[in-house]
Amino acid sequence: MRMKSLMKKGIVTALVVSMSASMLAGCGNNDQGSSASNQEAPTQEAAPQETETKQEAEKPAEEAPAEQQETTENDKPYEGVTLKWALTDNAASGEETQAMVALIKEKTGINIEFSITPTAAAGEIDKVLVSLMAGDDIDIVSRTPIQFEEFYNAGVLEPLDELAANVGYDMEAVYSGAAVKFDGQTYALPAERDIWLTYYNKKVFDDAGVPYPEAEGWTWEKYVETAQKLNDPDNGIWGSFIGNDAVHSYMYATQSGVNPYKADGTSNFDDPAFAESMEFFFSLGNDLKIQPSSVEVASGTYPYNSFMIGDNIGLYVCGGWVASTLTTLEKYPRDWQAGILPMPYPEGSEPSSLVIDSCYAVPATSSNKEAAFEAIRCIAENKYTLGYGRIPAKSLTEEEARAYIEETLVPMFEHDGITADEFMAGWFDPNRNYISEKIVGTADTVINQIVTEESLMYGQGAKSLEDTMASIKSRADEAIKEAQAE
């Protein structure tokens, strides 16, 4: 059973209904989940004094509040245990990671040490995966669902179902189906969610005399129309900017509900929707010229952070991580205000946004899997509470989501004046479909690389659209066949 790539509307209820359950619930979760109270229980009442009357001694004691009945040892059964978390040196020393380590200690009593592993160079196998395949004792790893599929195929992940059942932890309820599954078993808990948004420069809109766009009916067609009104090449103003990532070439098809796999398991890239999606994306720069061309982007003339470091781009579609960079005015100083909208969606389709989760798993090599599960539960449930503007993967009620936004996000974006309603529309809309930004299925890692290579050749004029799609189809089918033969 494969992990679902299309997250249904109920997942937004995971953002809105389950968010509290998954991220705030307990301290043993990665992204979301709930755990028992961590308060220490008071000592029990002393036995009746000898001076008490028989009636007083035999009188049943009043029942103490539930939280006072818990014992310290039940609160923190793994207190003093030390676990190893595999991270790069930069990630391990980061402020947010250090805050999470302190929170794990506070909530569970577990100590965290780091297994420092360098990032793999392009084309190299994941260094943490290499360590696990060699049998290294590591207790916590974090990756995206598609990256974890490679770990699963290598047999280095511990299934979490039994660990969860042993402590009465309902992963389905806490994460509303967003926990990572392979072949019917759960292998990772989602801690935070990166949901795509549309960002816009209010100054560019003001200078062009164009009203700020609204979330209602924000389609790709409306996006193009708005970008054309903002575009002013004579003054160096681009109406739009979207990078050259492979996902951009098939996002229109994905958001239209077209599956990259056929019912027989082969690839679906001969569906006209994928050719139309490819053509649509590259036309923005190459034909409509409302953004830099594919060649200009590939040359580095316009880096991925062009929207943040400049003041000449009207609209920018990218992951939710961009929002956090907008708050770092020391790193990206600017005198203009940014606005946010949900990601555009194809006209005639249901509103949707692309998403990718950051998840946590327990390696099969861990020598203390029970404690490791408690630690990743803690991360999953509590990471978003640390004040770094994260979107919890666990479910929150609408009331909880709005409280989190008003208490944490709105103050962070005071410079831009982004409202709670705008955050709700972009990240916590129960009527919006949240779809995996990457292709997920058989040979997905290879297929994503194939699309990257072929789409850039088309975008830069080295191949026709017809030849590009035929090549993607044949190469993807061959990759699927090889994967199935293994």
C-alpha positions in Angstrom: 0.0 0.0 0.0 1.5 3.2 -1.1 1.5 6.5 0.7 -1.3 8.7 -0.7 -0.1 11.6 -2.8 -3.4 13.3 -2.8 -4.4 14.6 0.7 -8.1 14.9 0.9 -10.0 17.8 2.3 -10.1 16.0 5.6 -6.4 16.7 5.9 -7.2 20.3 6.1 -9.3 19.3 8.9 -6.0 17.8 9.8 -4.8 21.3 9.5 -7.9 22.6 11.1 -9.3 19.8 13.1 -6.4 17.5 13.7 -3.7 20.1 13.9 -3.9 20.2 17.7 -4.0 16.5 17.9 -0.9 15.9 15.8 1.4 18.7 16.8 0.4 19.7 20.2 -0.8 16.4 21.5 2.3 14.9 23.1 6.0 15.1 23.3 6.6 11.8 21.8 5.6 12.8 18.3 7.4 14.3 15.4 4.9 16.6 13.9 1.6 15.8 15.4 0.1 13.7 18.0 -0.9 13.7 21.6 0.7 12.5 24.7 0.0 12.1 28.4 0.3 15.0 30.7 3.9 15.9 31.7 3.1 17.4 35.0 4.6 15.7 38.0 2.0 14.2 40.3 1.8 15.4 43.9 2.7 12.8 46.6 -0.3 10.8 47.8 -2.1 11.6 51.0 -0.7 10.1 54.1 -2.6 7.3 55.8 -5.2 8.3 58.4 -3.7 9.4 61.7 -4.1 7.2 64.7 -6.0 10.0 66.3 -8.8 10.0 63.7 -12.1 8.5 64.6 -13.1 5.2 63.1 -15.8 7.0 61.1 -13.3 9.5 59.7 -10.8 6.8 58.9 -13.4 4.7 57.1 -14.8 7.7 55.1 -13.8 7.3 51.5 -11.3 9.8 50.3 -12.4 12.3 47.7 -11.1 11.4 44.3 -8.2 13.6 43.3 -8.3 15.4 39.9 -7.1 13.1 37.1 -3.9 15.1 36.5 -3.0 14.7 40.2 -3.4 10.9 40.0 -0.6 10.5 37.5 2.7 9.5 38.8 6.1 11.0 37.8 7.4 7.7 36.5 4.4 7.4 34.2 4.9 10.9 32.9 8.5 10.3 31.9 9.3 6.6 31.6 12.4 7.3 29.6 13.9 10.0 31.7 17.7 9.9 31.5 17.8 7.9 28.3 20.1 9.4 25.6 19.2 9.1 21.9 21.1 9.9 18.8 19.6 12.2 16.2 21.2 12.2 12.7 21.6 15.8 11.4 24.1 17.9 9.5 26.4 20.1 11.6 24.5 23.3 10.6 21.1 21.8 11.4 22.3 20.4 14.7 23.6 23.8 15.8 20.6 25.7 14.6 18.6 27.7 17.1 15.3 25.9 16.4 16.9 22.5 16.8 18.5 23.4 20.1 15.1 24.7 21.3 13.5 21.4 20.2 16.2 19.4 22.1 15.4 21.4 25.3 11.7 20.8 24.8 12.2 17.1 24.4 14.2 17.1 27.6 11.5 19.1 29.4 8.6 17.0 28.2 10.0 13.5 28.3 13.3 13.6 30.2 15.1 12.2 27.2 18.6 13.5 26.4 19.5 14.1 22.7 23.0 13.8 21.2 23.7 14.3 17.5 25.1 11.9 15.0 26.7 14.5 12.6 26.4 13.4 9.0 27.4 15.6 6.0 24.9 16.3 3.2 25.3 14.1 0.1 26.6 15.8 -3.0 24.4 15.8 -6.1 24.1 12.2 -7.4 25.4 10.7 -4.2 23.5 8.4 -1.9 22.1 9.9 1.2 24.9 9.8 3.9 22.5 8.9 6.7 21.1 6.1 4.6 24.6 4.8 4.1 25.2 4.9 7.9 22.0 3.0 8.6 22.8 0.4 6.0 26.1 -0.1 7.8 24.3 -0.7 11.0 25.1 2.5 12.9 23.1 3.0 16.1 20.9 6.0 15.3 17.5 6.7 16.9 15.9 9.6 15.1 16.0 10.6 11.4 14.0 13.3 9.6 13.2 13.5 5.9 10.3 14.1 3.5 7.9 11.2 2.6 9.4 10.7 -0.8 12.9 10.6 0.7 11.8 8.1 3.3 10.6 5.8 0.6 14.3 5.2 -0.3 15.0 4.4 3.4 12.0 2.0 3.4 13.2 0.2 0.3 16.6 -0.2 1.9 15.0 -1.9 5.0 16.4 0.6 7.5 13.1 1.9 9.0 11.3 0.6 12.0 7.5 0.3 11.6 5.7 2.4 14.2 2.3 0.7 14.5 3.3 -1.7 17.3 5.2 1.0 19.1 2.1 3.3 18.9 -0.3 0.5 20.0 1.9 -0.3 23.0 1.2 3.3 24.4 -2.3 3.6 23.1 -1.4 6.3 20.5 -3.8 6.7 17.6 -1.7 8.0 14.8 -4.6 8.0 12.3 -6.7 10.3 14.6 -3.8 12.6 15.5 -2.5 13.1 11.9 -5.7 12.6 10.0 -4.1 10.0 7.7 -1.0 12.1 7.0 1.4 9.7 8.7 3.8 8.1 6.2 2.8 4.6 5.2 4.4 1.9 3.0 2.8 -1.4 2.3 0.1 -0.8 4.9 2.5 0.0 7.8 3.3 3.4 9.3 7.0 4.4 9.2 7.1 8.2 10.0 5.1 10.9 11.7 4.6 14.4 10.1 5.8 17.3 12.2 5.4 20.3 9.9 3.8 21.1 6.7 5.1 23.2 3.9 2.1 24.5 2.0 2.6 26.6 -1.2 1.5 30.2 -1.3 1.3 33.1 -3.7 3.4 36.0 -2.4 3.1 39.5 -3.7 4.9 42.8 -3.5 2.4 45.5 -2.4 4.7 48.3 -3.7 4.7 46.8 -7.2 0.9 46.7 -7.1 0.6 50.2 -5.8 3.0 51.6 -8.4 1.0 49.9 -11.2 -2.3 51.0 -9.7 -3.5 47.4 -9.5 -5.8 46.3 -6.6 -4.3 43.6 -4.3 -5.6 40.2 -5.4 -8.1 38.3 -3.3 -8.1 34.6 -2.2 -11.6 33.9 -3.5 -11.4 32.5 -7.1 -7.6 32.9 -7.2 -7.0 30.7 -10.3 -3.9 30.3 -12.5 -5.8 32.2 -15.2 -6.4 35.1 -12.8 -2.7 34.9 -11.8 -1.6 35.3 -15.4 -4.1 38.1 -16.0 -2.8 40.0 -12.9 0.8 39.4 -13.8 0.3 40.9 -17.2 -1.1 44.1 -15.6 2.0 44.4 -13.4 4.6 43.6 -16.0 6.7 46.6 -17.0 9.9 45.5 -18.8 10.9 49.0 -19.5 11.3 49.6 -15.8 12.6 46.1 -15.0 9.4 44.9 -13.3 8.4 41.3 -13.7 4.7 40.5 -13.1 5.6 36.9 -12.1 8.5 34.7 -10.9 8.5 31.0 -10.6 11.7 28.9 -10.7 12.6 26.0 -13.0 11.9 23.1 -10.7 10.5 20.0 -12.3 7.3 20.1 -10.1 6.3 23.4 -11.9 6.1 21.6 -15.2 3.4 19.2 -14.0 1.7 21.2 -11.2 -1.2 22.3 -13.4 -2.0 18.7 -14.3 -1.6 17.5 -10.7 -3.9 20.3 -9.4 -6.4 19.3 -12.1 -6.6 15.8 -10.6 -4.7 13.9 -13.2 -2.8 10.9 -11.8 0.8 10.4 -13.0 0.2 6.6 -13.0 -2.3 4.6 -15.0 -4.5 1.9 -13.5 -2.1 -0.7 -14.9 0.9 0.8 -13.1 2.6 2.4 -16.1 3.2 6.1 -16.3 0.4 8.5 -17.5 2.6 11.1 -19.2 0.9 10.5 -22.5 -2.3 12.1 -21.0 -2.7 15.4 -22.8 -3.0 17.2 -19.4 0.7 16.7 -18.8 1.7 18.2 -22.1 -0.6 21.1 -21.5 0.8 21.6 -18.0 4.4 21.7 -19.4 3.4 24.1 -22.1 1.5 26.4 -19.7 4.4 26.7 -17.2 7.2 27.5 -19.7 4.9 29.9 -21.7 4.9 32.3 -18.7 8.5 33.3 -19.4 9.2 32.1 -23.0 6.0 33.3 -24.7 4.0 35.6 -22.4 7.2 37.1 -21.0 5.7 38.0 -17.7 8.7 36.4 -15.9 12.3 35.6 -16.8 12.8 32.9 -19.4 13.8 29.4 -18.6 17.3 30.1 -19.9 17.7 33.3 -17.8 16.6 31.3 -14.7 18.9 28.4 -15.5 21.9 30.8 -16.0 21.6 32.1 -12.5 20.7 35.6 -13.5 17.5 35.2 -11.4 18.2 33.0 -8.4 15.5 31.2 -6.4 15.4 34.1 -3.8 14.9 36.9 -6.4 11.6 37.9 -4.9 13.0 38.3 -1.4 16.2 40.1 -2.3 14.8 42.5 -4.9 11.8 44.8 -5.3 10.9 44.3 -8.9 8.7 41.1 -8.8 5.0 41.4 -8.4 3.9 37.7 -7.9 5.8 34.7 -6.7 4.5 31.2 -6.2 6.6 28.9 -3.9 6.6 26.8 -0.7 5.5 28.1 2.7 9.2 28.2 3.7 9.5 31.6 1.9 7.2 33.2 4.5 9.8 32.5 7.2 12.5 34.3 5.2 10.2 37.4 4.9 10.4 37.8 8.7 14.2 37.9 8.7 14.6 41.6 7.7 18.3 41.5 8.9 19.1 38.9 6.2 16.7 40.1 3.6 16.2 43.9 4.3 13.4 45.5 2.3 11.3 48.7 2.5 8.3 47.1 0.8 5.5 45.1 2.3 4.6 41.5 1.2 1.1 40.0 1.0 0.0 36.4 0.8 -2.7 34.4 -1.0 -3.3 30.7 -1.4 -1.6 29.0 -4.3 -3.5 29.5 -7.6 -5.5 26.5 -9.0 -6.7 25.6 -12.5 -9.9 27.2 -13.5 -12.7 24.7 -13.4 -11.0 22.6 -10.7 -11.5 22.5 -7.0 -9.2 24.9 -5.0 -5.9 23.1 -4.2 -2.4 23.8 -3.0 0.8 21.7 -3.2 2.3 20.5 0.0 5.2 18.6 1.4 5.6 17.3 5.0 8.7 17.2 7.1 8.6 13.8 8.9 10.4 11.9 11.6 11.1 8.2 11.8 12.8 5.6 14.0 15.6 3.6 12.3 15.6 -0.2 12.6 19.1 0.1 14.0 17.9 2.1 17.1 18.8 0.3 20.3 16.0 2.1 22.2 13.0 2.2 19.8 10.4 2.8 22.5 12.2 5.9 23.7 12.8 7.0 20.1 9.1 6.8 19.3 8.4 8.9 22.4 10.9 11.5 21.2 9.5 11.7 17.6 6.0 12.0 19.0 7.2 15.0 21.0 8.7 16.6 18.0 5.7 16.1 15.8 3.3 17.4 18.3 5.3 20.4 19.6 7.7 21.7 17.0 5.3 24.3 15.8 4.9 25.8 19.3 8.5 26.9 19.3 7.8 30.2 17.6 9.4 29.8 14.2 6.2 30.1 12.2 5.8 26.4 11.4 2.5 25.0 10.0 1.7 22.0 12.2 1.0 18.7 10.4 -1.3 17.5 13.2 -4.9 18.5 13.2 -6.1 21.7 14.8 -9.6 22.8 15.3 -10.5 26.1 13.5 -10.4 27.8 16.9 -7.0 26.4 17.7 -5.6 27.3 14.3 -6.8 30.9 14.6 -5.4 31.2 18.1 -2.1 29.9 16.9 -2.1 32.4 14.0 -3.1 35.4 16.1 -0.6 34.6 18.9 2.3 33.5 16.8 2.1 34.3 13.1 0.5 37.7 13.0 3.1 39.3 15.4 5.9 37.8 13.3 4.5 39.5 10.2 3.8 42.8 11.7 6.0 44.6 9.1 3.8 43.3 6.3 0.4 43.6 8.1 -0.7 40.1 7.1 -3.9 39.2 8.8 -5.2 36.1 10.5 -7.8 35.7 7.8 -5.1 35.7 5.1 -3.2 33.0 7.0 -6.4 31.0 7.4 -7.1 31.2 3.7 -3.6 30.2 2.7 -2.8 27.5 5.2 -5.9 26.4 7.1 -8.7 26.3 4.6 -10.9 23.1 5.2 -12.4 23.4 1.7 -9.1 23.2 -0.1 -7.3 20.0 -1.4 -3.7 19.6 -0.3 -1.7 17.6 -2.8 1.8 16.2 -2.7 4.1 18.5 -4.6 6.1 15.6 -5.8 5.1 12.5 -7.8 4.7 9.7 -5.4 4.6 6.1 -6.6 6.7 3.3 -8.2 10.2 4.7 -9.2 9.1 8.2 -8.1 12.6 9.4 -7.3 13.9 8.4 -10.8 10.8 9.8 -12.5 11.1 13.1 -10.8 14.7 13.3 -12.1 13.6 12.3 -15.6 11.1 15.1 -15.6 13.7 17.5 -14.4 16.1 16.7 -17.2 13.5 16.6 -20.0 11.5 19.6 -19.0 14.6 21.8 -18.9 15.5 20.7 -22.4 12.0 21.7 -23.6 12.0 24.9 -21.6 15.3 26.0 -23.2 14.2 25.1 -26.7 16.4 22.0 -27.2 13.4 19.7 -27.7 9.9 19.9 -29.0 6.9 19.4 -26.7 5.9 16.3 -28.5 9.4 14.7 -28.2 9.8 15.8 -24.6 6.5 14.1 -23.5 7.3 11.0 -25.5 10.7 10.8 -23.9 9.3 11.3 -20.4 6.7 8.6 -21.0 9.2 6.0 -22.3 11.9 6.7 -19.7 9.3 6.7 -16.9 7.8 3.3 -18.0 11.3 1.8 -18.2 12.1 3.1 -14.7 8.8 1.6 -13.4 9.6 -1.8 -15.0 13.1 -1.9 -13.5 11.7 -1.0 -10.0 9.1 -3.7 -10.2 11.7 -6.3 -11.3 13.9 -5.6 -8.2 
